[in-house]
Amino acid sequence: MLVEGPVDLVTADGDRVCSDRFMVAVCTCRRSKNYPLCDTSHRRKVRSTDPE
């Protein structure tokens, strides 16, 4: 989800995340290692090792 910045986010456990960028990508899939900010982890696909 793209949000116009700057942003100041508070996570469920009370941590505060600030970004002064003009546009901020917020993670909605919870795959990001940089949660709550998006690191594009949602783009990675798991490939099957089974030959079809």
C-alpha positions as CSV (number, residue, x, y, z in Angstrom):
1,M,0.0,0.0,0.0
2,L,1.5,3.4,-1.0
3,V,1.0,6.3,1.4
4,E,2.0,9.9,0.9
5,G,4.8,10.7,3.4
6,P,6.1,11.5,5.7
7,V,4.6,8.9,8.0
8,D,4.7,7.9,11.6
9,L,3.4,4.4,12.2
10,V,2.8,2.6,15.5
11,T,2.8,-1.2,15.4
12,A,0.6,-3.5,17.4
13,D,3.4,-4.1,20.0
14,G,3.9,-0.3,20.4
15,D,7.0,0.2,18.3
16,R,7.2,3.4,16.4
17,V,8.4,3.5,12.8
18,C,9.0,6.9,11.1
19,S,9.8,7.7,7.5
20,D,10.4,11.1,6.0
21,R,10.1,10.0,2.4
22,F,7.5,11.6,0.1
23,M,6.0,8.2,-0.7
24,V,6.1,5.2,1.7
25,A,5.2,1.6,0.9
26,V,3.5,0.0,3.8
27,C,3.4,-3.9,3.9
28,T,0.0,-5.4,4.0
29,C,1.0,-9.1,3.4
30,R,3.2,-9.4,6.5
31,R,6.0,-11.1,4.5
32,S,8.4,-8.1,4.8
33,K,11.5,-8.5,6.9
34,N,11.3,-4.8,7.4
35,Y,7.6,-4.9,8.5
36,P,5.6,-2.6,8.7
37,L,7.5,-1.1,5.7
38,C,7.4,-3.1,2.4
39,D,10.6,-4.7,1.1
40,T,8.8,-6.3,-1.9
41,S,8.9,-9.8,-0.4
42,H,5.4,-10.3,-1.8
43,R,6.9,-10.5,-5.3
44,R,8.9,-13.6,-4.6
45,K,7.4,-16.9,-5.8
46,V,8.1,-20.3,-4.4
47,R,9.1,-22.6,-7.2
48,S,8.1,-26.2,-7.2
49,T,10.9,-28.8,-7.6
50,D,8.5,-31.3,-9.2
51,P,8.9,-31.6,-12.9
52,E,5.5,-31.3,-14.6
